[in-house]
Amino acid sequence: MKKESCIFRVASHPNAGGGHINRSLALAEYLSNYLKIKFAIDNKGRNWIPYIKKFGFDSVTVKNFRKEKVAISILDGYEFSKNELQKWRKISRFLIFICDYKPNAHHHNLALFPSRKIKDGKKNKTLSGLQYALINKSIRNTKKPRIKKRVRNMLVCFGVFDSKNATGLTINILKEIAKKNHDLRTKVLMTSKSMHLNRVKDQIKNIDSNIDLVTDKENIIPLLYKADLSIGSAGNNLLERAAMGVPSITITTAKNQAHLAEYLDHHGSTINLGSINKISVKKLKTTINRLLKNHKLRSMMSRKGKALVDGLGVKRSSKEILNLLNREKF
């Protein structure tokens, strides 16, 4: 039986980061069992094409997209123009939004809020909350069984671009902490797209401690699994840490990350230190030292993270998306 078509229109310009792409890929992998998947990316996002291809999906820039009729269009991004939204609505039998805020188009069939709970009178049109978090299937299947008493491995990861150089700030503090913790090893994860990569390289080169830079690591799961403590941004990065059960410190690097960081902090799975623009260096240092010494707190954070994000969000979301097509047949 011929598969129906599904287009993922994903924000992928240089300032969009990698969160939209990665969570859409997680959903696309599951849906590809039932639908024919293709990605439409920003005209300035061509560098994502090889990455998407590794997951087995073709992609095309919006400029080169041939406007064919499709069964489902799934849009993930904040800055689509009204004109573009109308075009997707016109060619799609079903229009779906992956949102962090309210969807910016009224005529959608389904809105998915994977990182926050939304009150909406149209219950059949909205899926919201961490039970719909779009987590890579490999992370779902690789949860930490227990938390070691002593922190020996740390992971620092602030996403694809890290435009505010939160990585550099964190390294400066870890340099001091490492002087009193000689068996502490830190992996710093960055990409070649990172705006401050060369600066961080020079920074690490001049540090006499166990801090290593890892660049363009395609599969970060082994590093995340090995980490006894992680420091990073919010968004999908934070959801992955919680799902795997890695205790973490969170520094938000964009406004849209604040709600999730605050929510997971409130429920005990991370310690949120707020925006990189207002971060207290002293508080970050104190918090790292506190977690290094407190095994009970780290164990509790791990348990709560795994309970909050069970990793089944892709399956739940896919079921509701496919139900749109199934209901159409009857």
Secondary structure, DSSP 8 states (H G I E B T S, - for coil): ---EEEEEEE--STTS-SHHHHHHHHHHHHHTTTEEEEEEE-TT-GGGHHHHHTTT-EEEEGGG-----EEEEEEE-S---HHHHHHHHHHEEEEEEE-SS--S-S--SEEEETTS----S-GGGEEESGGG----HHHHT---S---SS--EEEEE-TTT-TT-HHHHHHHHHHHHHTT-TT-EEEEEE-TT-TTHHHHHHHHHT--SSEEEEES-S--HHHHHH-SEEEE-STHHHHHHHHHT--EEEEE-SGGGHHHHHHHHHTTSEEEEEETTS--HHHHHHHHHHHHH-HHHHHHHHHHHHHH--S-HHHHHHHHHHHHHHHHT-
